[in-house]
Amino acid sequence: MHTPWDHRYAQRTQRMGSSAIRELLKLTEHPDIISFAGGLPAPDVFPVEAFGGACERVLRKQGAQALQYSTTEGYLPLREQIARHSERYGIKVTPDNILITSGSQQALDLIGKVFINPGDLVLVESPTYLGALQAWNAYGAEYVTVPMDEQGMNVDYLEEALRTGPKFMYVLPNFQNPSGVTLSLERRRLLVELADRYGVPIIEDDPYGQLRYEGDHLPAVVMLDDQYRNNCDLCYHGNVIYLSTFSKILAPGLRLGWVIAPPEVIRKLVQSKQGTDLHTATFTQVLAHEVSKGGFLDEHIKTIRRVYSERRNVMLATMDRTFPPEVDWTQPEGGLFLWGKLPVSLNAAEVLEAAVEQKVAFVPGEPFHPTGGGHNTMRLNFSNATPAMIQEGISRLGQVLSANIPSKVLS
Amino acid sequence: MHTPWDHRYAQRTQRMGSSAIRELLKLTEHPDIISFAGGLPAPDVFPVEAFGGACERVLRKQGAQALQYSTTEGYLPLREQIARHSERYGIKVTPDNILITSGSQQALDLIGKVFINPGDLVLVESPTYLGALQAWNAYGAEYVTVPMDEQGMNVDYLEEALRTGPKFMYVLPNFQNPSGVTLSLERRRLLVELADRYGVPIIEDDPYGQLRYEGDHLPAVVMLDDQYRNNCDLCYHGNVIYLSTFSKILAPGLRLGWVIAPPEVIRKLVQSKQGTDLHTATFTQVLAHEVSKGGFLDEHIKTIRRVYSERRNVMLATMDRTFPPEVDWTQPEGGLFLWGKLPVSLNAAEVLEAAVEQKVAFVPGEPFHPTGGGHNTMRLNFSNATPAMIQEGISRLGQVLSANIPSKVLS
């Protein structure tokens, strides 16, 4: 007889559904369409040749090791490399503070698995990263949100949110996905103090920190937390779990991210990862270590900054020229995204339908708001399309917006 | 102030502990010790040179694609390759039946995530694969067990176990880890019928199916289920979720496994995987596809069979010669493991302590029994050590056993 699978799924799975927006976004994968909907790096900047050399050296010098099982914590030379790299940004850590994950998304999943009981509150920015919500919904998280302004999370609302007793707070301080906004230094310090006062851990997600195109680098929250505690130890023991990734600085197809946390938290994440996927692919870890050696990664990041900074400038200039005055948008100092605000009378999902007809696409902002709102917001990616495509696509979108705004505002 | 992390962990994490046996096994990683404790493939059989050629071709022909994000379902040409490969073993499936996972361990995790509510019963063989228990414990699974004999799961006890209402049953039909035993054809058919009668899905875990060293290949449970349903469609719609992996036939350091299931189940697993790690590394998928092409994998599997078969023979012959008559063991027709039974008066964990002093190690069998028992059992791996090491290590173990048995039996 037929197996009624639907009735076998766990409660957490019954809640998962395919969204209307996801269905709409499938249309945007058509090659005809200029899409600003994804979050893909530019394939033109992948260092294919350097990978070729690294593959050859790895297989010649340590082929059997690179193809064998390895430890759950991750390849030690890669963890040491990350520790040295972090130190240059003022984050003092030892390999015991570091876990390699199968992309940053897995770090979010493991954090959910280790911390979240069904019904637990998680404090997030609104809007926030959709992938984090997706990871934590599976563990039954509920959300308390703090609104954003042009300086990042609006700390005036933070203390009230902390008093709801969240399991942890989640913040993307640099060029936030989706808003493109950066948390100011003053607010970072306040965040550390308030989190400590209420005993609430901070998850700091920093995939884009090194992709700054203007202004000064701001210290990571994990570093400010370490300073705040006057920690003189080389090993970090504070209140922050910091996440980053090779996806935006090397290649997302490797699925390599890392977690920095106190050693006791790393040990718990390792136990959890063991049952989840044993360990991250040895081959990609050894390869990433090999290709990053000898200052290559630093030089490569300069290339990425140059390419993305140009694309951001082209997008902003074209928006200035073609978007109607009723639309506002952020001016990101780095990262991959900017954020648009339409008049409240408009629904971005409806605008997307009209845009797809004109062969251009973006992501409506509503799903990034876990407690609702944002129906008139949109996220635009500027890293993937070429400058010429950006000009063309944004001009088309400007026309769509202009065509929609007057009638909508009058209605 | 200090963050009391211990009190922040979720209920599922509080239950996780480090086991005494795991601590003991850490000792066995010392290079002095001949260890039969792990489950590692022989590094000598990794096709390092073939990987070198494949890396070069992939980066030259499709470098940007191999380094970019890709779909959660997995690289389509690899799924097509797996579909063709499965068909040769009589399992007729389309790519819609296939999901690529980050190793088979991730398939176990995703199945737990999608199906298990806290307290749900899972029907397993006793002993069973430790990694499955580890994956499902995190979702609050409880277990009902069916004992094994030399024909695999003892079906006389199966119907009673099915009547407890398990969420699914989990079976490793070929050269089971840990016991090395193979489920007979007659029992496979009965399994399919009983599972259908009670409406309980089957998870078939088959990492070693192609590593048979003697006897005839037996059809997979998923294939028998398809026959039982008289399915004429090319697409599989039955009651089995089948798992396999590249870890034992190509290289575990790639972390590549696959799931075969009805499309509706694949879709649910895909949704769940999206929040877990977005997708499995594109680079390793494209690489595995490239290296396996043109019949290479078939030839390579023949090499593995020859090497492992010799090692199994050496281990069995040395056991015959050096083990005391009070010890019994299985005669696996394939796979990586065999299973020993000591007199009930002995505790294998205590024997391990004595063995480590003599620089030889194995895994005590008790943890493989989720509902208790097996204190006098042990698992021995024969794939990793060279024949000379196997002879030396098994001889040492024979001495340890001989030294321990008389006094223990008399006491």
Interface residues (C-beta under 8 A of the other chain):
Chain A: M1 H2 T3 P4 W5 D6 R8 Y9 A10 Q11 R12 T13 M16 S18 G38 L40 P41 P43 D44 F46 V48 E49 F51 G52 C55 E56 L59 R60 G63 A64 Q65 A66 L67 Q68 Y69 S70 S102 G103 Q105 Q106 L108 D109 K113 V114 F115 I116 N117 D120 G131 Q134 A135 N137 A138 Y139 K167 F168 D196 G199 P201 G238 N239 S247 A251 P252 G253 L254 R255 P262 E264 V265 K268 Q271 S272 Q274 G275 T276 D277 L278 H279 T280 A281 T282 F283 T284 L287
Chain B: M1 T3 P4 W5 D6 R8 Y9 A10 Q11 R12 T13 M16 S18 G38 L40 P41 P43 D44 F46 V48 E49 F51 G52 C55 E56 L59 R60 G63 A64 Q65 A66 L67 Q68 Y69 S70 S102 G103 Q105 Q106 L108 D109 K113 V114 F115 I116 N117 D120 G131 Q134 A135 N137 A138 Y139 K167 F168 D196 G199 P201 H237 G238 N239 S247 A251 P252 G253 L254 R255 P262 E264 V265 K268 Q271 S272 Q274 G275 T276 D277 L278 H279 T280 A281 T282 F283 T284 L287
